[in-house]
Amino acid sequence: MSAHWLVDLVPAERPKRVAYLFPHAGAGVSAVLALGRALAPDPHPVAIRLPGREALLDEPPVADLPALARQLADAIRTHADGAQIILYGHSSGSVLAYETARALEPRTAVLLAASAQQAPGTSVSTAAGCWDRPDDEFFAQVVADGYLPADLLDAPDILEMVAPALRADYRATHEHLTGAARWTPVASPILTIRGTQDHTVAEEDIAAWSALTTRGHTTAQITAGHNLLRDRPAELADALRRALS
């Protein structure tokens, strides 16, 4: 099944570098499409689309984040077919990208990039645990996080459709970050990206990603808020290219 979770965003024949793009909670291909187009043709962009959304809406979301990462690592090894692997995650997608990097080893990604997400091992914010709140509180938080337009709060049919994947992703990430996992460094360099107007993630929690790599940590800042995928895809692509140069 996990082979169907990888979606090539543009045609390619034997690319030398492939960037696997992990969107935020509840999101799929549409969330990373603009970034993928800005990256193409090198690195070749591939979206991560998990069960419970878009074309996989009828499949149950996966709740076990480390198990999900292992499945993705297996699929990525096969898909990359010898090409260099780049992993990029936005917000909660960064946590899954990090776990996938760990699951890929001893083969390593040439870059692990994370945007708008506190490092695993730092104190988890209260908002991250909102997955079990009543609908009105939960969706208000998702809107505040920038991942649903406010007008959808008046569209209960759409909210009912997207709720399972959103709640499952929020829950899986929160329980993993607050559980007993050991945060071991990866053998990939890490790039972290933060919006200068993002009030949901503290600078020191972004800086803490430096403890999760044995190959060096670099940072980039973009003039924007939290949802960099939506608001600044071209600048994200530029930051990734600079880190790969």
N, C-alpha and C positions, 0 to 999 in steps of 0.2 A: 504493500500500500504506500509506503513512504516514497517510492519512486515517483508517484503522482503528486507529491507535495512540492516538487521542484518545477518551476515554470520559466522556460527561456523567454526573456522579454523581447529579444530581437533574434533574427536568424544568425547562425554562426557555423563555421566549419573549422573544427579543431582549434579552438582559441588557446592562446598560451596562458592567459590568466582569466579566471572566472570569479566574479564577485557574487556571493550568495547573500541576499538581502532579507533580513529578518524584520518584519514590521512590528508595530506595537500591538498591545492586547486587542484581540478581537478582529484584527485587520488581516488583509490578504494582499493579493497582487496589486489591486488598485492603489494601495497606500504607497507602494515603492515604485510604481510605474514611472513617474516623472524623474526620480533619481536614476533609475535604470537607463532611461533614454539619455540622460545627461552624461552617464558614464560610457555608454556604448561608443565605439565598438571595442575599446580596450580600457578596462577589463570588460569581458562579456558579462552582462547582468542576468542573474537568475533570481526570481522571487521565491521566497518560502511561503507556500500556502498550506496551512494546516487544516485538519478536519474541523467541520462546524461552521464554515464560512464559504461564501461565493459558490463555486462549482461543487464544493464538498460540503454543502450546507446540511445534507441529510446524514452525514457521518458524525458520530459522537466526538466531541472534543477530547483531547488527550490531557489527563490530569497530572500524570507523573512526569515532571520536567526532565529529570536525568534519563529516564527511559526514552522519552521523546528525543532527547539529544543523541542518544546512541543510535536510534533509528535514522535520524537525519545524517549522522556521520557516515553510516554505511551507505546511504543513498548518495551523499556528496562524493565519497570516494569513487563510486562507480560512475557517476555523472561527469566528474572532472576528468577522468580518463587520462591522468598524468599531467594535466594543466595545473599551474599554481593556483592555490585556493586562497581567496580573500573572504573573510566573514565580517559582515556589517550588521549591527542591530540598532534599532531605535527604541528608546525607553525600555519596556520590559523585554522587547526582542533582543536587547543587548545581553540580558542574563542567559537567554537560550543560546545565543551565539557563543558566549563564553563557555557554557557547558558543552556545546558542540565542538569547540576547539579542544577541550579536554578529552572528549570522546574520540577525536580524530587521531590523537597521539598514539604511536610515535611519529606518524606523519604530522607535520605542522602546517598551519596556515601561514602564509607570508605576511599577513596582517590581520589582526583582530581589531575592529573599530566599533566603538560604542558611543552613542549620542544620547544626551538627556536622561542618563540613568546613573544613579548612585552605584558605587562599587559593591559587589557582594562582600559581606563582612562588615559593612557599616550599619549604623542604626537605621532600621526601616521606618519610614514616615507613616503616620497614622493613615493617610489616604490610601496607602497600598493595601490595607486590610479591609477595604470597603466592599469586597465581593459578596458578603453575606448580609448586607444592609437591605432594607425594603426597597422596592423598585424606585420610588421617587428619590430617595437618598442616593442610591447607587448610580442612577443615570445622571443625577445632578453632578456627581463627582466625575463621571466620565466626560460630561460636557466641560466641566472646569479643567480637566486634564487636556482638553482640546481635541478629543477623539470622536466626538459626535457634535453636529451642529445643534444649537439650542432649539431650533424649530422642530427637531425630531421629538422633543419632549411632548409635543402635541400629536404625535403619530404612533399610537400604541401598537398598531399592527407591525410596524417596522421594528419597534423596540422589542416586541415579543420574538421577532425573527432573529435579531442579533444578540439577544441577551445570553443564550447558552454559551456561545464562544467567548463573549466578553467576561462573563462571570468566571468561566473555567480558566481563562488566561490570568485574570487578576488573582484568582485563588491559587493556581499552581505557582505563580511567581512569588506571591506573598508567603505561602507555606514553605517554599524552598529557601527563601532568604531568611526566614525566621526559624528554620529547622536546625538539624544537627550536622549539616553538610560541612565538610572541610574545604576551605577555599585555597586550593593549591595553585601555584603559578603555572602559566602555560609557557611553552617555548616559542611563542609568537610575539613579535612586537605589538604593542597596544597603542592605538590612537583613540583619545577621547575628545568629544566635541560637545560644546555647551553653548546654548543661546545666552547672550549677555543679559537678556530680559526674562530669563527662565527663573521663576521664583519657586519652582517645585523641587529643584535639586541644588544643594549647596555646593560651592566650589570645592570645599575640602572633601566632600563625598565623591566628586568626580576625580579629584587628585588621588584618591585612595586606590584607584585602578593600578597605580604604579606598583603596588605590592603583589599584583596578580600576573606579573610577567618576569621572565628571566632575560628578556631580549630588549628591554628599553621601553619607555613610555613617553609619548609626545601628546601635546594638547593643541586644540584649535578652538577659537571662539568665533561665533557668527552673530551678527546683530539681529536678534530675533527672540521670540519666546520659546515655549517648550516644543511645539510641533514643527520641528525643522523639516521633516519629510514633506509636509504640506506647503510650508512657507518659503523654504530656502533649498530646494533640491539641487540647483546649480552650484550653490556655495558648498553644499555637502560633497558633491562630486569633486569640486576643486580641492577640498581638504583631503579627500581620499587619494587623489592623484599625487598631491604633494607628499603624502606619507609613503607612497609607493615609489617615488622617484629616487 
